[in-house]
Amino acid sequence: MKNLATRRSEAWTEHGRNLYCPHSPDYKPCSTEYCAHYNPDTNECVHVEAAQAQVAIAESLRMLAGTVRVNRWGESSIMVINKGL
């Protein structure tokens, strides 16, 4: 995924418009390094990072849920597969 500065630059050069922050008052244009939501360590918006983390968590939970097995007595267990990790 392209970082915030790259997406902002492409939006301006390709479409003649700026990115806008839905979390700022009055829906102001994204100002990257001058924005309180900007993370200079990753060159990304903290809201995008949070969304990416939520997707990763959801994918992990989906995989974990696929390992749960219920026997005929209603008891749950997790199937563990050793993949040589």
N, C-alpha and C positions, 0 to 999 in steps of 0.2 A: 504494500500500500504506500502511496506517495505521502510524504509528510506535509504538514500544514503550509509551510512556506512555498513548496512546489505547487500544491493545489491552488493556493492564492494567486501565484504568478500565472499559472495556466488559465485560471478563470479570467484574469485581466487581459492577457494577450489573445486568448482564443475567443472570448465572448464579450470583451469590453466591459466587464462588470467585476465587482469585488465580491469576496466571500463575506457573509454577514453572520454575526454571532447571535444565536437565538437566546443566549443567556445574558446578554448585555442590555442595559436600559435603552429603550428606543430602537432596539434591533440595529445597532451601529455596525459599520464595517469592521471586519477582523483586522486587527493591527499587529498581529503576531507578537513580536518581542515587547510591545508596549501593553499587551493585554494581561489582565490578572489571571486569565485562564491558560496562558501559554506556559509550557514547560520547556525551558531552554536546554535542559539535558537531553531531551528526546526530539526537540524541534517539532513539538506537536501540542495540540489543544488537550487539556486534561479531560474534557468531555469525550473526545474521540478515544483517548486512552481508556477511559472508564467503559465505554461501549465495547471496545476490543476485549477488555478483560471479562465483561459479561458474556460475550460470545464464547470465549475460551472456557469459562466456567460451565456454560450450558452444554458445550460439546463434551466436556469431561463428565458432567452429570449424566448425560445421555449414554455414554459408554459404560459408566458405572451401573446405571439402571439395567443395562443389558446383561449384566453379570448376576443379577439377583434371581434366584430360583425359589419357588415355593413348592414344598412337597405336598403330598395328599392330605397331610394333617394340618396344613396351613402354616407350617414353620418355614421361615425365610432363611436363606443362606446365600453367601456370595461365592460364585464359582471363580477360583483362582487358577490362572493358567501361567505356568512358568515359561517365559519366552527367552530364557537365558540372559536376563538383564542383569 
